[in-house]
Amino acid sequence: MSRVTLISRAGCHLCEDAEAVLDRILPGQWERVDVDSSIELERDFGDRVPVVLLDGAEHGYWRVEESRLLRDLEKPPGAPRL
């Protein structure tokens, strides 16, 4: 599994913006998951897409906080994040 996962939805302009940021800063190093692919994802994230997950934990939503994400990626998995 990728360290960075983007929960998004087709036709979402914020999702497209987030994908462009991730493509620029982490080319080929992140995974996209469609929020509409499961009831659980829709329930948990449906009103907040795009949602960035780092190591499976929610890192942010609506916008990619680029500097924070890059900083947190330097930490080993499981390290505390601010």
N, C-alpha and C positions, 0 to 999 in steps of 0.2 A: 504494500500500500504506500502511496505517496505521502510524504510528510505534509503536503499542502493539498487540500481538496476544496474545490469551489462548488457549493450547492447553488444551482442556478435554474433558470427556466427559459425556454425558448420565447423570443419576443420581448424579453425584458431588457430595456436599454441600460439600466444599471449593471445588469449581468454582463452585457457586452463590454461595458467600460472596464469592469473587473477582470474579465478575460483578457482584454488588451494589456492591462497592467501586468497580470501574471505572465502573459506571453513575453513581455518585454523584460521583466526582472528574473523570471524563472523559466526560460524557454525549455519546453519538454520535461519539466520537473514537477508538474502539478497535474491533478486529475479533476475532471468535471463530472458532476453527478446531477442528473435532472431531478429537481424536487418533486416533480409530478410522477416519478417512477415508483413511489411507494406511499402508502397512506401515512406511515410513520414519519417520513421526511416531510410530507405536506403538513402534517399536524405540528411538527416541531419547528419547521423553518418557513412554511409557506408564505407568511406575511412579512418576512424579513429578507428575502433573497435580494441580492446574492449574499451568501454566508461563507466566510472563509474558515475552514477548519485547519488547525495545525496539530499534527499527531493525533487526530481524531477529536480534539477539543475545540470548541468554538473560540475563534480568535477575533472575529469582528463581523459586522454585517453592513450592507448597503454600499460601503466604499472599502477599498483595500487601503489600509494604513501602511503604506509602502515602507517607510523607515522603521516602524515598529515590527513589521513582519520580517524584514531583513535582519534586524537585531535579534529577534527571537529565534530565527533559523540558525544563528550562530551558536545558540545554546544546545546542549545535548538533549535528546528526547527525555521528557519527564522532569526537566529542570523547571523551577518556578518561573512564571511569566507575569509581567506587570502590565 
